[in-house]
Amino acid sequence: MASIRKNELKCGTSYRIVVKVKSQRTGKVETKSMTWKVPKGLNEDQIQKQLKQVADEFEFNEKCKETSFKTNNSSMRLYQFIDKWLERLALNRSKNFYRIADASTKNIKEFFGDIKLSEITPVSVQDYMDSISQHIVTRHSARMIKNLKNVMLSKLLKIRQLTELSGVKRSVYESALAGNPIRYENAVAMCKALQIPYGEYFEDIKVEKPYAKESIKKHRVVLSSLLASAKKLGLIEDNYASPEYLEPIRGFKVEVPILNEQEAKILQKELEKESDPKKQISLMIVLLMGVRRAELAGLEWKDIDFENKTMTIARSSFRDKGGKTYTKSTKTESSVRCITMPDKLVEYLLKYRDWWQERQSILKAVWKDNDRLLLSDDGRIVCPTMYVKWLHVILERVGLPKVTLHSLRHTNITLQLIAGVDMKTVSTRAGHARASTTSDFYSHFLKSSDKNASAKINDIFNREKGLYSGDNK
């Protein structure tokens, strides 16, 4: 672990980063150091984040240099480098990216085998991407055909006890009760916990299909990040997983179901009648602002500027499987944004603030010094899965399609495009890194808009009376 010392200088602040590395040449532990000068304009959170990345990268690079010396650079194996790379990734990247990388590198190891880093070529990388594109995934899920409630009643078990015995989340159990497919392993675990035959209560669902385009892109991003690190250390000549070396990624797009304009209005009207303030404001924010679920969980009152009617999206919050809460910066730097709120949302946020302050006065012991908009009575952030549960209850109540919380985000973005908002503005409000990300993801909508525009022009020039007709002679 790197040790860090702060230095206050006349020309600014700098940090001395020191690591200890065992030399493969002498066998002795050697001290390596570097100085990092703080760039101007960074706040304390940004400084600490960048400092950690610089320190982790410096330590990783020094350790890899020793490994590459031992292996004489040309003999280092890809799988050896992957293990070191994953260790570093666990320290300075999000848990979600680490999870994706960990799964993807298993495929990389299997495909490339015992290959040396120096033997990787553009052709071998393209072959790997082709294999991913052609890979057929078998999804094994299960659907409940007989209600488990009677079994639980007969065994005097509550939902909490079932989740403890089976290790299956409550949200999964409730999804199964609603008739949705769940993972086969979860269905088996619940049946085992209740000591009932699987086939009597669940039916198998097996679907075979290739990876979607977005899944293939994730595999390329992981390989590209991996090879970029190897190139930086001088272990390979170039990053052969970068776009200039590869054929364009092909594959089908997963269409995210959304609510149409009329359905969105019905949902908004229903939310206005909702008696639970937390349910009302959380779903209203997603529908009217298009924020991500983790961004919603990360909102604090200091992010709401009532005078200027703006909301700042600055952080994301999660709860892991163990129930532990952790907060990090948003998905990308461009995800940090200050966006204007509709008057309707400002009105409901003011009402919610009154309720929140009253609630805080009752729960002072656990809500003291907590600025989060959405809190459980125990002082923790509301579990993000609860938002989905709340949404499904309301959608079922008014007879709307059962879409996901992320679908509300897509609904918001699509409705902006329908209203004629320019792509740059939509992209900025959504927190996308580039406008091309928005246009690429919503290309299906843009195509339909293009056809609609063509049809309107066609109508203009085919009217019996009008432009260039006999009436205008």
C-alpha positions as CSV (number, residue, x, y, z in Angstrom):
1,M,0.0,0.0,0.0
2,A,1.4,3.4,-1.0
3,S,2.2,5.9,1.7
4,I,1.3,9.5,1.0
5,R,2.6,12.8,2.5
6,K,1.1,16.2,1.8
7,N,3.5,19.2,1.1
8,E,2.3,22.8,1.2
9,L,4.6,24.8,-1.1
10,K,4.6,28.5,-2.2
11,C,3.7,27.4,-5.7
12,G,0.8,25.2,-4.5
13,T,0.0,21.8,-2.9
14,S,1.8,18.6,-3.8
15,Y,1.8,15.0,-2.5
16,R,4.8,12.7,-2.1
17,I,3.8,9.1,-3.0
18,V,6.1,6.3,-1.7
19,V,5.8,2.6,-2.4
20,K,8.0,-0.4,-1.5
21,V,8.7,-3.0,-4.2
22,K,10.7,-6.2,-3.9
23,S,13.3,-6.2,-6.7
24,Q,13.4,-9.3,-8.8
25,R,17.0,-8.6,-9.6
26,T,18.5,-8.1,-6.1
27,G,15.8,-9.7,-4.0
28,K,15.8,-6.6,-1.7
29,V,12.9,-4.3,-1.0
30,E,13.4,-1.0,-2.8
31,T,11.7,2.3,-2.2
32,K,10.2,4.1,-5.2
33,S,8.7,7.6,-5.0
34,M,7.1,10.3,-7.1
35,T,5.6,13.7,-6.5
36,W,2.1,14.7,-7.6
37,K,1.2,18.4,-7.9
38,V,-2.4,19.2,-7.4
39,P,-4.0,20.7,-10.5
40,K,-5.8,24.0,-10.0
41,G,-9.6,24.2,-9.7
42,L,-10.2,20.9,-7.9
43,N,-12.3,20.6,-4.8
44,E,-11.2,18.4,-1.9
45,D,-13.3,15.4,-3.0
46,Q,-11.8,15.6,-6.5
47,I,-8.3,15.9,-5.1
48,Q,-8.6,12.8,-3.0
49,K,-10.2,10.8,-5.8
50,Q,-7.4,11.7,-8.3
51,L,-4.7,11.2,-5.6
52,K,-5.9,7.7,-5.0
53,Q,-5.9,6.9,-8.7
54,V,-2.4,8.3,-9.2
55,A,-1.0,6.4,-6.1
56,D,-2.7,3.1,-7.1
57,E,-1.4,3.5,-10.7
58,F,2.1,4.3,-9.6
59,E,2.2,1.3,-7.3
60,F,0.8,-1.0,-9.9
61,N,3.2,0.3,-12.6
62,E,6.3,-0.2,-10.3
63,K,5.2,-3.8,-9.4
64,C,4.6,-4.6,-13.0
65,K,8.0,-3.3,-14.0
66,E,9.6,-5.8,-11.6
67,T,7.4,-8.6,-13.0
68,S,8.3,-7.6,-16.5
69,F,12.0,-7.5,-15.6
70,K,11.7,-11.0,-14.2
71,T,10.0,-12.3,-17.3
72,N,12.2,-10.2,-19.6
73,N,9.1,-8.4,-21.0
74,S,8.7,-10.8,-24.0
75,S,7.8,-13.8,-21.9
76,M,5.1,-12.4,-19.7
77,R,1.8,-14.3,-20.1
78,L,-1.5,-12.6,-20.7
79,Y,-3.2,-14.5,-17.8
80,Q,-0.4,-13.3,-15.4
81,F,-1.0,-9.7,-16.3
82,I,-4.8,-10.1,-16.0
83,D,-4.5,-11.2,-12.4
84,K,-2.4,-8.1,-11.5
85,W,-4.7,-5.8,-13.5
86,L,-7.8,-7.1,-11.7
87,E,-6.0,-6.5,-8.3
88,R,-5.5,-2.8,-9.3
89,L,-9.0,-2.6,-10.7
90,A,-10.5,-3.6,-7.4
91,L,-8.8,-0.7,-5.7
92,N,-9.6,2.2,-8.0
93,R,-12.6,1.4,-10.2
94,S,-16.3,1.0,-9.4
95,K,-17.6,-2.3,-8.0
96,N,-19.8,-2.6,-11.0
97,F,-17.0,-2.3,-13.6
98,Y,-14.8,-4.7,-11.6
99,R,-17.7,-7.3,-11.6
100,I,-18.0,-6.9,-15.4
101,A,-14.2,-7.1,-15.9
102,D,-13.9,-10.1,-13.7
103,A,-16.5,-12.0,-15.7
104,S,-15.2,-10.9,-19.0
105,T,-11.5,-11.8,-18.3
106,K,-12.6,-15.4,-17.7
107,N,-13.6,-15.4,-21.4
108,I,-10.3,-13.7,-22.4
109,K,-8.2,-16.3,-20.5
110,E,-10.2,-19.2,-22.0
111,F,-9.9,-17.9,-25.6
112,F,-6.2,-16.8,-25.5
113,G,-5.0,-19.6,-23.2
114,D,-1.2,-19.5,-22.4
115,I,-0.4,-16.8,-25.0
116,K,2.4,-14.3,-24.3
117,L,1.5,-10.6,-24.2
118,S,4.0,-10.0,-27.0
119,E,2.2,-12.6,-29.2
120,I,-1.1,-10.7,-29.2
121,T,-1.9,-9.3,-32.7
122,P,-4.8,-7.3,-34.3
123,V,-5.9,-10.5,-36.0
124,S,-6.0,-12.5,-32.7
125,V,-8.0,-9.7,-31.0
126,Q,-10.5,-9.5,-33.9
127,D,-10.8,-13.3,-33.8
128,Y,-11.7,-13.0,-30.1
129,M,-14.3,-10.3,-30.8
130,D,-15.8,-12.5,-33.6
131,S,-16.1,-15.4,-31.1
132,I,-17.9,-13.1,-28.6
133,S,-20.3,-11.9,-31.4
134,Q,-21.1,-15.5,-32.4
135,H,-21.4,-16.8,-28.8
136,I,-24.8,-18.3,-28.0
137,V,-26.0,-17.6,-24.4
138,T,-28.5,-20.0,-22.8
139,R,-30.6,-18.2,-20.2
140,H,-32.1,-20.7,-17.8
141,S,-34.9,-19.1,-15.7
142,A,-38.0,-20.3,-13.9
143,R,-41.6,-19.1,-13.6
144,M,-43.8,-19.8,-10.6
145,I,-46.8,-21.9,-11.4
146,K,-48.1,-22.5,-7.9
147,N,-48.2,-19.9,-5.2
148,L,-45.7,-20.4,-2.3
149,K,-47.8,-18.5,0.2
150,N,-49.8,-21.5,1.3
151,V,-46.6,-23.5,1.9
152,M,-45.1,-20.7,3.9
153,L,-48.3,-20.4,6.0
154,S,-48.2,-24.1,6.7
155,K,-44.6,-23.9,7.9
156,L,-45.3,-20.6,9.8
157,L,-42.6,-18.9,7.8
158,K,-42.5,-15.1,7.0
159,I,-40.9,-13.7,3.9
160,R,-37.9,-12.5,6.0
161,Q,-37.3,-16.0,7.2
162,L,-37.6,-17.4,3.7
163,T,-35.0,-15.0,2.4
164,E,-32.6,-15.9,5.2
165,L,-33.0,-19.6,4.7
166,S,-32.7,-19.5,0.9
167,G,-30.3,-16.5,0.4
168,V,-32.8,-15.1,-2.1
169,K,-33.6,-11.4,-2.0
170,R,-37.2,-10.3,-1.0
171,S,-37.5,-8.4,-4.3
172,V,-36.8,-11.7,-6.3
173,Y,-39.5,-13.5,-4.3
174,E,-42.0,-10.8,-4.9
175,S,-41.1,-10.7,-8.6
176,A,-41.8,-14.4,-8.8
177,L,-45.2,-13.9,-7.1
178,A,-46.0,-11.3,-9.7
179,G,-45.5,-14.0,-12.4
180,N,-42.1,-12.7,-13.7
181,P,-39.3,-15.2,-14.6
182,I,-36.5,-15.4,-12.1
183,R,-33.1,-17.1,-12.1
184,Y,-33.3,-20.9,-12.1
185,E,-30.8,-21.0,-9.2
186,N,-33.1,-18.7,-7.1
187,A,-36.2,-20.8,-7.7
188,V,-34.2,-24.0,-6.7
189,A,-32.9,-22.3,-3.6
190,M,-36.4,-21.3,-2.4
191,C,-37.8,-24.8,-3.1
192,K,-34.9,-26.3,-1.1
193,A,-35.5,-24.0,1.8
194,L,-39.2,-24.9,1.9
195,Q,-38.5,-28.6,1.2
196,I,-40.9,-28.8,-1.7
197,P,-40.4,-30.3,-5.2
198,Y,-39.2,-27.7,-7.8
199,G,-41.3,-29.1,-10.7
200,E,-44.5,-28.7,-8.7
201,Y,-44.1,-25.0,-8.1
202,F,-42.0,-23.8,-11.0
203,E,-41.7,-24.3,-14.7
204,D,-38.4,-24.2,-16.7
205,I,-37.8,-21.4,-19.2
206,K,-34.7,-21.8,-21.5
207,V,-33.9,-19.2,-24.1
208,E,-30.9,-19.3,-26.4
209,K,-29.7,-16.2,-28.2
210,P,-26.5,-14.4,-29.1
211,Y,-25.1,-11.5,-27.0
212,A,-26.8,-8.2,-27.6
213,K,-24.7,-5.3,-29.1
214,E,-24.3,-3.6,-25.7
215,S,-23.0,-6.8,-24.2
216,I,-20.4,-7.2,-27.0
217,K,-19.3,-3.6,-26.4
218,K,-18.7,-4.4,-22.7
219,H,-16.4,-7.2,-23.7
220,R,-14.4,-4.9,-26.0
221,V,-14.2,-2.1,-23.4
222,V,-12.7,-4.6,-20.8
223,L,-10.2,-6.0,-23.3
224,S,-9.3,-2.4,-24.5
225,S,-8.8,-1.2,-20.9
226,L,-6.6,-4.3,-20.1
227,L,-4.4,-3.8,-23.2
228,A,-4.2,0.0,-22.7
229,S,-2.6,-0.7,-19.3
230,A,-0.2,-3.3,-20.9
231,K,0.8,-0.7,-23.5
232,K,1.4,2.0,-20.9
233,L,3.9,-0.3,-19.2
234,G,5.7,-1.1,-22.5
235,L,4.6,-4.7,-22.5
236,I,2.9,-4.5,-25.9
237,E,3.4,-2.2,-28.9
238,D,-0.2,-1.0,-29.1
239,N,-3.8,-1.4,-27.9
240,Y,-5.2,-3.7,-30.5
241,A,-8.7,-3.6,-29.0
242,S,-9.1,0.1,-29.7
243,P,-11.7,0.9,-32.4
244,E,-9.2,1.7,-35.2
245,Y,-8.1,-1.9,-35.2
246,L,-11.5,-3.6,-35.1
247,E,-14.4,-4.1,-37.4
248,P,-17.6,-2.3,-36.3
249,I,-19.6,-4.2,-33.6
250,R,-22.7,-5.8,-34.9
251,G,-25.6,-7.4,-33.1
252,F,-29.1,-6.8,-32.0
253,K,-30.2,-4.0,-29.7
254,V,-32.2,-4.7,-26.6
255,E,-35.2,-2.4,-26.9
256,V,-36.1,-0.9,-23.5
257,P,-39.9,-0.7,-23.0
258,I,-41.1,2.8,-22.3
259,L,-44.4,4.6,-21.6
260,N,-45.9,6.6,-24.4
261,E,-46.9,10.2,-23.8
262,Q,-50.5,9.3,-22.7
263,E,-49.3,6.6,-20.3
264,A,-46.7,8.9,-18.8
265,K,-49.4,11.5,-18.1
266,I,-51.6,8.8,-16.4
267,L,-48.7,7.8,-14.2
268,Q,-47.9,11.5,-13.3
269,K,-51.6,12.0,-12.4
270,E,-51.5,8.9,-10.2
271,L,-48.3,10.0,-8.5
272,E,-50.0,13.4,-7.7
273,K,-52.6,11.4,-5.7
274,E,-50.0,9.2,-3.9
275,S,-50.3,9.5,-0.1
276,D,-46.7,8.2,0.7
277,P,-44.3,11.2,0.3
278,K,-41.3,9.1,-0.4
279,K,-43.0,7.0,-3.1
280,Q,-44.4,10.2,-4.7
281,I,-41.2,12.3,-4.8
282,S,-38.8,9.5,-5.8
283,L,-40.8,8.3,-8.8
284,M,-41.7,11.9,-9.8
285,I,-38.0,12.8,-9.9
286,V,-37.2,9.9,-12.2
287,L,-40.2,10.6,-14.5
288,L,-39.6,14.3,-14.7
289,M,-35.8,14.5,-14.6
290,G,-34.7,11.2,-16.1
291,V,-32.1,10.5,-13.5
292,R,-30.5,7.1,-12.9
293,R,-31.6,5.0,-9.9
294,A,-28.3,5.4,-8.1
295,E,-28.3,9.1,-8.8
296,L,-31.7,9.4,-7.2
297,A,-30.4,7.5,-4.1
298,G,-27.4,9.9,-3.9
299,L,-29.5,13.2,-3.9
300,E,-29.0,15.6,-1.0
301,W,-30.8,18.8,-0.1
302,K,-27.8,20.9,-1.0
303,D,-28.2,19.6,-4.6
304,I,-31.7,21.3,-4.8
305,D,-31.6,25.0,-5.6
306,F,-35.2,26.2,-5.2
307,E,-34.4,29.8,-6.1
308,N,-32.9,28.9,-9.5
309,K,-35.1,25.8,-9.9
310,T,-32.1,23.5,-10.5
311,M,-31.0,20.1,-9.4
312,T,-27.3,19.1,-9.3
313,I,-26.5,15.4,-9.9
314,A,-23.1,14.9,-8.2
315,R,-23.0,11.4,-6.7
316,S,-24.4,7.8,-6.9
317,S,-25.3,5.6,-3.9
318,F,-25.7,1.9,-3.7
319,R,-26.5,-0.8,-1.2
320,D,-24.5,-4.1,-1.7
321,K,-25.8,-7.6,-1.1
322,G,-24.8,-7.3,2.5
323,G,-27.0,-4.2,3.0
324,K,-23.9,-1.9,3.3
325,T,-24.3,1.5,1.8
326,Y,-21.5,3.1,-0.3
327,T,-21.4,6.3,-2.3
328,K,-19.2,7.3,-5.2
329,S,-19.0,9.9,-7.9
330,T,-21.4,9.6,-10.8
331,K,-21.0,7.2,-13.7
332,T,-18.7,9.5,-15.7
333,E,-17.4,13.1,-15.3
334,S,-20.1,14.3,-17.7
335,S,-22.7,12.7,-15.5
336,V,-22.1,15.5,-13.0
337,R,-24.6,18.1,-14.1
338,C,-26.8,20.9,-13.0
339,I,-30.2,20.7,-14.7
340,T,-33.4,22.8,-14.5
341,M,-36.4,21.4,-12.8
342,P,-40.0,21.6,-14.1
343,D,-42.2,23.9,-12.0
344,K,-44.4,20.9,-11.2
345,L,-41.4,19.1,-9.6
346,V,-40.4,22.2,-7.6
347,E,-43.9,22.4,-6.2
348,Y,-43.8,18.8,-5.0
349,L,-40.2,19.1,-3.7
350,L,-41.3,22.0,-1.5
351,K,-44.1,20.0,0.0
352,Y,-41.8,17.0,0.5
353,R,-39.2,19.2,2.2
354,D,-41.8,20.2,4.8
355,W,-42.7,16.5,5.4
356,W,-39.0,15.6,5.6
357,Q,-38.2,18.3,8.2
358,E,-41.1,17.2,10.3
359,R,-39.9,13.6,10.0
360,Q,-36.4,14.6,10.9
361,S,-37.6,16.2,14.1
362,I,-39.2,12.9,15.1
363,L,-36.2,10.7,14.1
364,K,-33.5,13.1,15.3
365,A,-31.3,10.3,16.7
366,V,-30.9,8.5,13.3
367,W,-31.6,11.4,10.9
368,K,-29.3,13.9,12.6
369,D,-26.8,15.6,10.3
370,N,-28.1,13.5,7.3
371,D,-28.9,15.5,4.2
372,R,-30.2,12.8,2.0
373,L,-33.6,13.3,0.3
374,L,-34.6,9.6,0.6
375,L,-33.9,7.9,3.9
376,S,-35.3,4.8,5.7
377,D,-36.4,5.3,9.3
378,D,-33.2,3.6,10.4
379,G,-31.2,6.4,8.8
380,R,-29.9,4.4,5.8
381,I,-30.6,5.3,2.2
382,V,-33.7,3.7,0.8
383,C,-32.8,0.4,-0.9
384,P,-32.9,1.1,-4.7
385,T,-34.9,-2.1,-5.2
386,M,-37.8,-0.4,-3.2
387,Y,-38.2,2.2,-6.0
388,V,-39.0,-0.6,-8.4
389,K,-41.4,-2.2,-6.0
390,W,-43.2,1.1,-5.5
391,L,-43.4,1.7,-9.2
392,H,-44.9,-1.7,-10.0
393,V,-47.6,-1.4,-7.4
394,I,-48.7,2.0,-8.9
395,L,-48.5,0.8,-12.5
396,E,-50.7,-2.2,-11.6
397,R,-53.1,0.0,-9.8
398,V,-53.8,2.1,-12.9
399,G,-53.4,-0.7,-15.4
400,L,-50.3,0.5,-17.1
401,P,-47.6,-1.8,-18.6
402,K,-45.1,-3.1,-16.0
403,V,-42.0,-1.3,-17.0
404,T,-38.8,-0.9,-15.0
405,L,-37.5,2.2,-13.2
406,H,-34.9,2.6,-15.9
407,S,-37.7,2.6,-18.4
408,L,-38.9,5.9,-16.8
409,R,-35.5,7.4,-17.5
410,H,-35.9,6.3,-21.2
411,T,-39.4,7.6,-21.2
412,N,-38.2,11.0,-20.1
413,I,-35.5,11.2,-22.7
414,T,-37.8,10.0,-25.5
415,L,-40.5,12.6,-24.5
416,Q,-37.9,15.3,-24.8
417,L,-37.0,14.2,-28.3
418,I,-40.8,14.1,-29.2
419,A,-41.1,17.7,-27.9
420,G,-38.3,18.8,-30.3
421,V,-35.6,19.4,-27.7
422,D,-32.2,19.4,-29.5
423,M,-29.9,16.4,-29.1
424,K,-27.1,18.3,-27.3
425,T,-29.5,19.5,-24.5
426,V,-31.1,16.0,-24.1
427,S,-27.7,14.4,-23.9
428,T,-26.5,16.9,-21.2
429,R,-29.6,16.5,-19.1
430,A,-29.3,12.7,-19.4
431,G,-25.6,12.8,-18.3
432,H,-24.3,11.1,-21.4
433,A,-20.6,11.5,-22.1
434,R,-21.3,12.5,-25.8
435,A,-24.4,13.5,-27.8
436,S,-23.6,10.5,-30.1
437,T,-24.3,8.2,-27.1
438,T,-27.9,9.6,-27.0
439,S,-28.4,9.5,-30.7
440,D,-26.9,6.0,-31.0
441,F,-29.1,4.6,-28.2
442,Y,-32.3,6.3,-29.4
443,S,-31.6,5.6,-33.1
444,H,-34.9,3.6,-33.3
445,F,-36.9,6.7,-32.2
446,L,-34.9,9.0,-34.6
447,K,-35.7,6.6,-37.5
448,S,-39.4,6.8,-36.8
449,S,-39.1,10.6,-36.6
450,D,-37.3,10.7,-39.9
451,K,-40.1,8.6,-41.5
452,N,-42.7,10.9,-40.0
453,A,-40.8,14.0,-41.4
454,S,-40.7,12.4,-44.9
455,A,-44.4,11.6,-44.7
456,K,-45.2,15.2,-43.9
457,I,-43.1,16.6,-46.8
458,N,-44.8,14.0,-49.0
459,D,-48.2,15.3,-47.9
460,I,-47.3,18.9,-48.6
461,F,-46.2,18.2,-52.2
462,N,-49.2,15.9,-52.9
463,R,-52.0,18.1,-51.8
464,E,-54.7,18.7,-54.4
465,K,-54.7,22.3,-53.5
466,G,-51.8,24.3,-52.2
467,L,-48.2,24.8,-53.1
468,Y,-47.5,24.7,-56.9
469,S,-51.2,23.8,-57.5
470,G,-53.4,25.6,-60.0
471,D,-54.7,27.9,-57.3
472,N,-51.2,29.5,-57.1
473,K,-50.9,30.4,-60.8
